[in-house]
C-alpha cells in the first residue's frame, strides 16, 4: 500500500507509530491490561503475531509477550536511534512497526517483545474483535 493510502486508512497516531516507528506513551494502550484468550494481530494487515498465552505483565507500560506465534510473521532489524542499540520488531507482511525486543523476558525464551498496543488488534476467542 502506498504511504498516502496508509495515511488515509490509519488514524494520525496509528500512522505515526505503525508507519513511522513511533512509540505510544507507556501505560496508555488499550490492550495493556487485556486478559482474555485470543490472538493479537497486526493493526495494518491482520497478520497473526502473538498469542494471549505468551502475554505477561512486564511492568513496562506496553503489552509484552515472551514469543511470537510459530507462523514467523514478526521480523527483526537493528535500531540505533536515540543513542542506543535496540532490536526493532515489525510485521513481515506489511512492514508495520510493532515495538522492540529485549533480552529480559521470562522463560522459556528469556525474550520480551515490547509492543505498542496501537499497532495491534485483539481477536478474542469467538471472533470478538477489539481494536487497540
C-alpha positions as CSV (number, residue, x, y, z in Angstrom):
1,X,0.0,0.0,0.0
2,X,1.3,3.5,-0.7
3,X,2.1,5.9,2.1
4,X,-0.8,8.1,1.0
5,X,-3.2,5.1,1.3
6,X,-1.8,4.3,4.8
7,X,-2.4,7.9,5.8
8,X,-6.0,7.7,4.6
9,X,-6.6,4.3,6.3
10,X,-4.9,4.8,9.7
11,X,-5.6,7.5,12.3
12,X,-2.8,10.1,12.8
13,X,-1.5,8.3,15.9
14,X,-1.7,4.8,14.3
15,X,0.2,6.1,11.3
16,X,2.9,7.8,13.5
17,X,3.5,4.6,15.4
18,X,3.0,1.9,12.7
19,X,4.4,3.5,9.6
20,X,7.0,6.0,11.2
21,X,8.3,3.8,14.0
22,X,6.8,6.0,16.7
23,X,6.1,4.9,20.3
24,X,2.8,5.4,22.2
25,X,3.1,6.7,25.8
26,X,3.6,4.0,28.4
27,X,0.5,2.8,30.3
28,X,-1.9,4.3,27.8
29,X,-2.5,1.5,25.4
30,X,-6.0,-0.1,25.1
31,X,-4.6,-3.6,25.1
32,X,-2.1,-3.3,28.0
33,X,-4.5,-4.9,30.5
34,X,-6.3,-7.3,28.1
35,X,-6.6,-10.7,29.7
36,X,-9.0,-12.6,27.5
37,X,-7.8,-15.6,25.5
38,X,-7.2,-14.8,21.8
39,X,-4.7,-13.7,19.2
40,X,-3.0,-10.3,18.7
41,X,-2.9,-9.4,15.0
42,X,-1.2,-6.6,13.1
43,X,-3.3,-3.4,13.0
44,X,-2.4,-2.7,9.4
45,X,-2.7,-6.1,7.7
46,X,-4.3,-8.5,10.1
47,X,-1.4,-11.0,10.2
48,X,-1.4,-13.2,13.3
49,X,1.5,-12.1,15.6
50,X,1.1,-13.1,19.2
51,X,-1.0,-15.5,21.4
52,X,-2.6,-14.4,24.6
53,X,-0.9,-17.5,26.1
54,X,2.5,-15.8,25.8
55,X,1.5,-12.4,27.1
56,X,2.8,-11.3,30.5
57,X,2.9,-8.2,32.7
58,X,6.4,-6.8,32.4
59,X,5.5,-3.6,34.3
60,X,7.0,-1.6,31.4
61,X,3.8,0.1,30.2
62,X,3.3,-1.8,27.0
63,X,1.8,-5.2,26.1
64,X,4.7,-7.7,26.4
65,X,5.0,-11.3,25.1
66,X,7.7,-13.9,25.5
67,X,7.5,-15.3,22.0
68,X,5.8,-14.7,18.6
69,X,3.5,-17.2,17.0
70,X,5.0,-20.0,15.1
71,X,3.9,-18.5,11.8
72,X,7.1,-16.3,11.9
73,X,5.3,-13.1,11.0
74,X,7.5,-10.9,13.2
75,X,10.7,-9.6,11.7
76,X,13.8,-8.1,13.4
77,X,16.2,-5.3,12.5
78,X,18.8,-3.2,14.2
79,X,17.7,0.1,15.6
80,X,20.4,2.6,16.6
81,X,18.2,5.6,17.2
82,X,18.2,7.6,20.4
83,X,21.9,6.9,21.0
84,X,21.4,3.2,21.9
85,X,21.3,-0.1,20.2
86,X,17.9,-2.0,20.2
87,X,16.2,-4.6,18.1
88,X,13.1,-3.3,16.3
89,X,10.3,-5.8,15.7
90,X,8.0,-5.3,12.7
91,X,5.3,-7.2,10.8
92,X,6.9,-9.2,8.0
93,X,3.6,-9.0,6.0
94,X,3.3,-5.2,5.7
95,X,6.5,-3.7,7.5
96,X,4.4,-2.1,10.3
97,X,6.5,-1.1,13.3
98,X,5.4,-3.1,16.4
99,X,8.0,-2.2,19.0
100,X,11.2,-3.7,20.3
101,X,12.7,-6.9,21.5
102,X,14.6,-7.1,24.8
103,X,16.6,-10.0,26.4
104,X,14.9,-9.6,29.8
105,X,11.7,-11.7,29.4
106,X,10.6,-14.8,31.3
107,X,11.5,-18.4,30.5
108,X,11.2,-20.3,28.3
109,X,12.5,-17.7,25.8
110,X,14.1,-15.1,28.0
111,X,12.8,-12.5,25.5
112,X,10.4,-9.6,25.9
113,X,8.5,-8.5,22.8
114,X,7.6,-5.0,23.9
115,X,4.7,-4.0,21.6
116,X,2.8,-0.7,21.0
117,X,-0.8,-1.5,21.8
118,X,-1.9,0.8,18.9
119,X,-0.1,-1.4,16.4
120,X,-2.2,-4.4,17.4
121,X,-5.8,-5.6,17.1
122,X,-7.1,-8.2,19.5
123,X,-9.1,-11.1,18.3
124,X,-10.8,-12.8,21.2
125,X,-12.0,-16.4,21.1
126,X,-15.4,-16.4,19.5
127,X,-14.4,-13.8,16.8
128,X,-14.8,-10.8,19.1
129,X,-12.6,-8.0,17.8
130,X,-11.3,-5.2,19.9
131,X,-9.1,-2.6,18.3
132,X,-6.1,-1.3,20.2
